[in-house]
Amino acid sequence: MIKSHQHSSKLFNKGPSLLSKLLLLTFISIVLMGVDFRFHYLKDIRQFTNIFTKPFHAVLNLPNDIYDFTTQYFGNQSRLIHENEVLKLDIDQLKGDLQRLDFIDQENDRLRNLLEVKNTQKFKTEAVSIIYSRFDPFNQKIIIDGGQNKDFQPGQPVIDALGLVGQISSVFPETSEVTLIIDKKMSVPIQIQRNGLRAITNGNGQSETVSLSYLPNSVDVMKGDILKTSGIDTIYPEGIAVAEVLEIIHNPKLPFAKIICKPISAIHNHSHVLVVAPINKVANNVAPIKNDQKK
């Protein structure tokens, strides 16, 4: 029994010890690193083995690559969503600015047209702004910024760049009430530009039209005729555009024709208007012409 045990222990203890092997491998490694550092013998071997080790490196780096890709993807998504919201707000703001610019351009065009009218007309005018518009079937009126403080008087005509708007009906300390030509209580002496025919327009109220009253069926009025103030009443200066003939209805059973006209002025698009000075006031301000020639 003792011999067999000794025989088995000798069998397992053959060769150098593990420590000796470790020291030997360490020494060989140091020698190889030194030789490679000095003579670069292992460069080709490393390049050849890199072909086989590269897939393993890729597999080992795969979790880190997936993490980086996921983080970058969701980060880009969040950044794009934020940028999209900012751009939407900028677009809305730019649209608002564009609308304000369009409104300012339109307002400038209206004021420029009023200035041209003010400079070209023979009568005196004063520009005022509209404070409030009151439109209903019974009252077609606006309130303007100016009254007794500007020496306005009831009866003064009010015009815009296109034509007659209405007439001042009430004057207050700092404001005035203007009755529009489409009001049912409003009448304007006119003259047809084409043939000089005189007539009177009456407002129709809510329909925003005016009609020519008491003209026979045989009257010489055509669709498209332009109506202008005749100046016969000494209230409205002569030649202000009032309306355009829109429709002519002849009824044999009635003695008068029904003539519907559309106002030329922009009734509902006012922001500023011109108040015309009274004709008698303008006439009084004109110096008389002296005639020194002897007969």
Steps between C-alpha positions, in 0.01 A plus 500: 500500500781742584674439171190570297445835674855607439469396137182715447652809667802478274269478202325836580817687601680463165626824332574852631276676747239760410708783642790398282275499196368847586849640540609340177205644305556842655864492398412393145241779477747762614757376253246502216382852587856623509587337169178631343564850632854492363463312172116503433493129422142450621342783298391275214372240741287756683353625175415147396340409831306830506285367214371225728473710816313792343155323502547421868575865570185600313291255702647625826429863404147425377319583830684831525421580135132418553489723806667790315268462199186487717607802703588699190175401322269604781710809565465602135127430514455723803714773343305485173167514683617804697633671186172422322299665777728803496468529123120474523496785751729704276273434201191608695678816612613575145146448372374744761767752400411452133133563571589816690719613212221432252260698716750787527552497122126512440466777755778696334332457162172635639673795662694568181178498300336735750800732474470501121131586527579773752758652266302471176152611609407866484324493837664489841504175698629373833605141560358322806501143625197282563446407864193280478268360233135439570323295234145371547180507289389828656827690548790500256741732679861539604671705771803706398781652705415868487213728597465846647873501572554506121208731421300226330136577425195285426453460128866486401568232235735213576694330219773243447745448215226352278193711562230623735471319834229698676421815691563620856170478685603578860799681646639446852794661681764260365309264269239516228235264369494438124191361327599288201340542158348150529294605806125511434482863613777613268433678167758642262436717190692343212566539133562214257843551351408363157203721417478758780163373624425625852338285768511418871639185660347342811671245723354151529638420845620148559541409130792747476361648180333823396212552258397772261151624584214629287645435157257380227540171319613683188788673674841491330693303760732212416672235708849622588412870500699700754313732736676810632391779728331780310586775751153649461430484875814699595584226753695253289767637266433421137661195341547260793440138394199353679390170346488279191176370347479132581152391388199654323155344545209614282150412619219606260255504792706764681559856379864508613798277426685325779868589467746341742849648534814392680700762695843562354666574833623212716223518760628226734873532435567840652775581744536867409269740319502863387258759635417761235483861610164674442474661158397840640799493739738431214342775294535750784869419535568585135609860452287697250659589171547874453434655163688828468435544131289799407205450277 
